C-alpha cells in the first residue's frame, strides 16, 4: 500500500503526552460540554430557542439527542486537532474550545434564569 504525507500525518503512531495544563483544560472542556448539553435541553424544553444554526439543524434532524451528537462531534474534532497539531497550537485549540464552552454555559444559565 502506497504511503502519502496526509495518511502518515493523520494515522501514524503519534503519541502526545498529556501535560498538567492540558489535563486541566480537558477537564474544563468535558465538564462544560456536559453542562452545555444539559442547559440547552432544559432551555429548549422551557421554550427557549437555539441560537446556533448548526445546532438547530441537528435538533431538527435528530431531535433532542442531536445536541449530544453535535457536542460529541465537536469534541471529536477538538481531540483530533489536539492530538495532531504541534504542542503550542494544540493547547491553543483546547483553550479556545474551553473558553467558548464556558461562555456558552454561562449564557445558557442566564437564559434559564430569565425564563
N, C-alpha and C positions, 0 to 999 in steps of 0.2 A: 504494500500500500504506500503510495507516494506521500511524503510529508510536506506540508507547506507552512509558512510562517504563522498564518492565522490559527491553524489547528494546533501547532506547537505552543502558541501563546495561551490559548484558552483551555487546552486539555492536557497540559503537561502535568507532571507530578509536583507542581509548585506547592510549597507549604509556607504559610505566613504565620509567624509566631504571634500570639495574642499578647500585646503589651497591656500594662495595667490601665493606661488611659483608654485604650480601645475596649477593654473589658467593661469599664465604666460606661462608655458610650453605647456599647451593645446593650447593656442593661437598661439604659435610658430609652433606647430605641424600642426594645421589646416591650417594656412596661408602658411607654407612651402609645405604642401601636395598639396594645390591648385596650387601653383607656379610650383611644380614638374610636375603635370599633364599638365599644360599649356605649359611649356617649353619642355616637352617630345614630346607632339603632334606637336608643332611648329617645333622642330628639325627634327622629322621624316618626316614631310611634306616638309622640305627643304633638304632632302637627308641624314640626319644623321642616324646612325644605333643605335639601342638599345643595350647597353652592358649587361644588366641584363637578364640572360637566362630565368628566370621566367616571366619577362615582355615580352620577345619575344614570349613565349608560349601563354600568354594572348592575345598579338597582333595578332598572327596567328589564334587563335581560335575565338576571339571576335572582331577583328578589332580595330580601334582607341578607341572605348568605353572600350576595355579591360584594358587600362591604368587606367581609372577611377575605374573599377571594382577591379583591383589589389590593388589600393591605398585604396579603401573602405574596402577591406578585411584586409589589414594590419592595418588600423585604428581600425577596429572592434576587432582584436586580441589585439592591444595595450590597448584599452579601457577595454576589459575583464581582461587582466592581471593587469592593474592599479586598477580596481575595486576589484579584489580578493586577490592580494598579500598583504603582510604586508606593512605598510607605507613606510619604507626605500626602499624596493625592488620595490614597485610600482613607487616611484619617480625616481629611477634609470632607470627603463624601459622607463618611459616617457622622461627623459633627454636623454637617448641613442637614442631613436627614433627621438627626436627633433634635436639632433646634426647630425645624419645621414641624415635627411631630408634637413636640411640647407646646408650640404655639397653637396648633390645631386643637389640641386637647383643651387648652385654656379658652379658646374661642368657643368650642363646643360647650364647655362648662358655663360660660357666660350666657350662651344661648339658652341652656337648660334652666338657668336661674330666672330668666325673664319670661319663660313660658307660663 
